[in-house]
Amino acid sequence: MTLTTDRRPAVAPRTSWQERVLRLAEQRGAVILAHNYQSPEIQDVAHHVGDSLALSRIAHASDAETIVFAGVHFMAETAKILSPEKRVLIPDQNAGCSLADTIDADQLRAWKAEHPGAAVVSYVNTTAEVKAETDVCCTSSNAVDVVRSIPEDREILFLPDQFLGAHVRRATGRNNIHVWLGECHVHADISPSGLTDAVRANPDADLYVHPECGCTTSALWLAESGKLPGARAKILSTGGMLDAARRETASKVLVATEIGMLHQLRKANPTTDFQPVNPEAACPFMKLITPEKLDACLGDSAATTQYEVHVAPDVALKARRAVERMIEIGQPGRGE
């Protein structure tokens, strides 16, 4: 007789808070979307969890009249850009993004004036106003394909993440890419020395690195130098990490990205030990979305304006073109 073991994680019973939130969402005709970097309790109550663009696409396809986006502000804006007829709420309007804040529309217009005729490629981690000044958006998983879709003799302004820009320049071999010197402070703090120390301390572990990290070049060097077998060092978007986790056979994986991602990786594959390269890599803006704020956002219909996200129609129209062009190039669904 052969015994089999079901390795799927047990589904925990819903808490009274989860029951209340889901009941309020049903009463409001709302769908709750949570980014991979949210705290585990927020992820576990959401109807959908994923990267920002995939969630915006879900919002667009949903029959729900109200979208509650548990993420940061530019993500809620992107949902509004793709679904202008729907009400989009964010539980804390102060949930910003250090990367998106590194460039505004005026700065981009000035940069464009210095490089007339250049194509502007903006990471989705940007404000609606910046997207409106953009030719085509990209995610970390399709940035290389987006750049390759642009004629080789045309200059490119790539923004705002310098580490993703360096990765794209290296992958395409193009020297006419100008990269904005912006960064996500959380990913930038996952340092080359920290990565090297983690790999040395865990010589048998695989490695997942988000291309926004300041340690991406070090990860590639470790692989190229033979200090870490190349097949075990992977540069991946958050969605790419989840895909890899489902197929992972290693006993341990070191993960270089915001620590909220570990919750989804561990749920996707409970038999592998996923550990952060930097245990302190927590985004304070993502963590502004708390259970209490989510509850209040759904429960106080009179205060909807406090949570509602607006994008000016003319800005939304221009920004939507840049996002739709990205979608036309490929299926990015494994976003940032």
C-alpha positions, 0 to 999 in steps of 0.5 A: 500500500502506497501512502501519499502526503498532501503537501498543500498548506492547510487553509486556516479558518477565517477570523471574525475580522476577515468575515467582517471585511468580506461581508462589508466588501459584499455589501459595497459591491467591492473587490479587494486587491492586495499587492504581494508586498502587503502584510500577510493578514491583508493578503489573506483577506483579499480576493486577489493578490499579485503585482500591481499591473496584474491586479489592475487588469483584474480590476478592469475585468471585474464586475465589481463597481468598487475597487479597494486597492491595498497597495501604494498610490500609483497602483490605485491610479493605474487601476483607475486609468484602466477602469475610469468608470469604477470607483477606486479606493485606497485605505491610506492616501499617504501610501506613496512610493519612494521610486515613483517620487524620484521623478515628476512630470515637469522633470520628465518634460525637461529631460525629453527637451534635452533628447528630442525624438527619444522614446520614453519608457516608464516603469509602471511604478510611476505616477499617472502624470508621468505615464501621460508623458510616456510613449510606452510603459513596462514591467520588470518582466517585460522591460527588455521586450519593450525596449527591443520593440523600439528601433535600435537607432532611436534613443531611449529615456528609461525611467525611473529605476536605475537598477532595472535600467542597467539590467535592460541595458545589459540584456539588450546591449544597447548603448543609446539608453539613458537611465534616470537615477531613481531607486526604490529605497527598500530594494536599493538597501538589499546590498551587494555585500549583504547578498554575498554574505547570504550566499556564502552562509547558505552555499546550497541555496538557490537565489531569487533577485528582483531587478530593482535591487542594488545587488543585481549586478553582484548576483550575476557576477556570482553566477558568472564567476562560478561562486554560485551555479548560474542555473541557481541565480535567477533575476525575476519579477515578483510574478516570476518568483511565484512561477519559479517557486511552484517548480522549485525543488531546492530545499532553501531559496534566498529571496532579494526583494521586499519581505512581504513577498515571502508569504506568497512564496511560502504558500506556493511551495511550503516544502522549500524554505524561503528566506530573505537576503535582507530581513529588514527590507520592509516597505513602510508605505506598503505597511501603511495599509493596516487591518484597521484602515481596510476595515474603515475604508469599507465600513464608512460609506460616508467617508468614501471621498477620504479614500477615493483615488482620482485621475484627471480625464485628460491625464488618464487618457494619455497614460492609458495609451502608454499602458495599452502599448505595453500590453500590445507588445506582450502579456506582462501579467508577471509585473513588477 
